[in-house]
Structure formats: structure tokens, C-alpha cells
Amino acid sequence: MARYESHDLSFDVPRDWVDRSVVAYAAPLPPGHAIAPNVVMTRDQLGPGETLRAYADRQLVELARRLDGFKLGSRDERTFGASQAVELRFEWQSPSGPLDQRLLMIGVPGRAVLSLTATTPEEDAGRMVTAFDRIFASIDLPQTRQS
């Protein structure tokens, strides 16, 4: 068995199970807001023979199909050390109001993809750019560290 460990708990997991972790952080809910700025990280796997670029394209098509009023702001390719990444910036109309989101998908060893989604109400987007930039700039992948 493999072992999952975090600062809160640890437990054994069958070796053939796939890690589909979800981590979420949110700012305090501002008065009068339905949604607080937040960042959610999920873990996924590339499909057989799928590249990170194709994975990102598939996610983009799905977002455009599922989200009301979807409007793509930008699509950029980046790197984090030796890891390739694709970042999407977009807006859409949620039931709670217009949202501004950034989706950063990073390819990591084992054909895994770490996706960080930064979300804020559209009215707070300008104020949150610096915070989200700092979060994304602070990403440290163990396989990209210099020894």
C-alpha cells in the first residue's frame, strides 16, 4: 500500500489507486458577497497518449460548453522549471454573479496534471490580481528545485 500524508492526517491507499487530491483555500467572505476569492488545486491524469496542450484544450472546450457567458481572456503556455504549464484566464456568469477565473494546469511526473483554479467575483478581479500572481509565482515543484 502507498501512504497518503498531510499535516492533518495520514492513511494507507492501495498502490493501484490514482491520486485525485483536492486542496482549497478561501479568503474571508467580504460583507455582501456570495463568493470569497479562493484557490482550488486538483490532481488529474493525462489520457493515454495525451499531451498537456491537448489536455488544456479539452478543458477549455468543456469550460466553454458548461459555463454560461464564458469569455476567454487569454491562453498562455508557461514553464515551472522542467514542467510545462498552460494558463487560461476567463470570465463567466455563475448563479451568484459574474466570476473571473484563472486556471493553471501544470504537467508533473507520472503523467499527472496539477490544476490550480483561482476564482474571484468579477468586481474584485482587479484587486485580486496581485494576490493570485503571488500565489502562482510561489509554486515550488520538488522535481524543479535546484540542489
ABEGO torsion letter per residue (X at the ends): XBBBBBAABBBBBBAABBBABBBBBBBBBBBGBABBBBBBBBBBBBBBGBBAAAAAAAAAAAAAAABBGBBBABBBBBBBEABBBBBBBBBBBBAAEBBBBBBBBBBBBGGBBBBBBBBBBAAAAAAAAAAAAAAAAABBBAAABBX
